[in-house]
Amino acid sequence: MRFEFEFEKVSPEGDLREKVIDKLASIAKYLGNVAEDFRVGFLRIKKRPRWGYRVSLRIRLPGNKEVFAEARAKELLDAVDQVKDQIERQLVKFFEKLKAF
C-alpha cells in the first residue's frame, strides 16, 4: 500500500514516515483483492500546541466509496494507532457488505 503524506506544522525529517508506514502496514491485508489503483492512502498529520497531533487517513475504494478516519492525541503514534483501528473496522464492514451480495 502506498501513502501520500501532507504535513502541517510537523517536520517530516528522520524516520517519522517510516514509523507511520510501519504502524499502518496492517491495513494492506484488508485490501488484498483490491486493484492497485485503489491501494493509496491519503494521510494528513497536523500538530497544534493545544491538543497535540491530529491524524486523518482517507482511502478510496471501488464503487466510489471511501473510508475516512481522524484522531487526536498528545503523541503522534497514539493518534496513528487510533486511526488504524478505525480504518480497519470500516474496511471489515465494507467487505462484509460486499460478500453479502
C-alpha positions as CSV (number, residue, x, y, z in Angstrom):
1,M,0.0,0.0,0.0
2,R,1.2,3.5,-0.8
3,F,0.6,6.6,1.3
4,E,0.7,10.2,0.3
5,F,1.6,12.5,3.2
6,E,0.7,16.0,4.0
7,F,2.3,17.7,7.0
8,E,1.2,20.8,8.8
9,K,3.5,22.3,11.4
10,V,5.3,18.9,11.6
11,S,8.7,18.4,10.2
12,P,8.9,15.1,8.2
13,E,12.5,14.6,9.0
14,G,14.1,11.5,10.4
15,D,12.3,8.2,10.4
16,L,8.8,9.7,11.1
17,R,7.4,8.5,7.7
18,E,8.8,5.0,8.2
19,K,7.3,4.7,11.7
20,V,3.9,5.8,10.5
21,I,4.0,3.4,7.5
22,D,5.0,0.6,9.8
23,K,2.1,1.3,12.0
24,L,-0.3,1.4,9.1
25,A,1.1,-1.7,7.3
26,S,-1.6,-4.0,8.6
27,I,-4.3,-2.2,6.6
28,A,-2.9,-3.7,3.4
29,K,-4.1,-7.2,4.4
30,Y,-7.7,-6.0,4.1
31,L,-7.1,-4.6,0.6
32,G,-5.6,-7.8,-0.8
33,N,-8.1,-8.3,-3.7
34,V,-8.5,-4.6,-4.5
35,A,-6.8,-3.2,-7.6
36,E,-3.5,-1.4,-7.2
37,D,-5.1,2.0,-8.2
38,F,-7.2,1.9,-5.0
39,R,-4.4,0.9,-2.7
40,V,-3.5,4.6,-1.9
41,G,-4.0,6.2,1.5
42,F,-4.0,10.0,1.9
43,L,-2.6,10.8,5.3
44,R,-2.7,14.2,6.8
45,I,-0.7,15.0,10.0
46,K,-1.2,18.3,11.9
47,K,0.3,19.5,15.1
48,R,-1.3,22.1,17.3
49,P,0.0,23.3,20.7
50,R,-3.4,22.9,22.4
51,W,-4.3,19.3,21.5
52,G,-1.2,17.7,20.1
53,Y,-1.4,15.8,16.9
54,R,-4.4,15.3,14.5
55,V,-4.0,12.5,12.1
56,S,-6.5,11.8,9.3
57,L,-6.5,9.0,6.8
58,R,-8.7,8.6,3.6
59,I,-8.7,5.5,1.4
60,R,-10.7,5.4,-1.8
61,L,-12.4,2.1,-2.5
62,P,-14.1,0.6,-5.6
63,G,-17.6,1.7,-6.3
64,N,-17.0,5.4,-5.5
65,K,-16.7,4.6,-1.8
66,E,-14.1,5.8,0.7
67,V,-13.2,5.2,4.3
68,F,-12.1,8.1,6.4
69,A,-10.8,8.3,10.0
70,E,-9.5,11.0,12.2
71,A,-8.0,11.0,15.6
72,R,-6.4,13.4,18.1
73,A,-3.8,12.6,20.7
74,K,-0.9,14.1,22.5
75,E,1.5,11.6,21.0
76,L,1.7,11.1,17.2
77,L,1.9,7.3,17.2
78,D,-1.1,7.1,19.6
79,A,-3.2,9.1,17.0
80,V,-1.9,6.8,14.2
81,D,-3.0,3.7,16.2
82,Q,-6.4,5.2,16.7
83,V,-6.8,6.0,13.0
84,K,-5.6,2.5,12.0
85,D,-8.2,0.8,14.3
86,Q,-11.0,3.0,12.9
87,I,-10.0,2.3,9.3
88,E,-9.7,-1.5,9.9
89,R,-13.2,-1.6,11.4
90,Q,-14.6,0.3,8.4
91,L,-12.8,-1.9,5.9
92,V,-14.1,-5.1,7.6
93,K,-17.6,-3.7,7.5
94,F,-17.3,-2.6,3.8
95,F,-16.0,-6.0,2.6
96,E,-18.6,-7.9,4.6
97,K,-21.3,-6.0,2.9
98,L,-19.8,-6.8,-0.5
99,K,-19.8,-10.5,0.4
100,A,-23.4,-10.4,1.3
101,F,-24.3,-9.5,-2.3
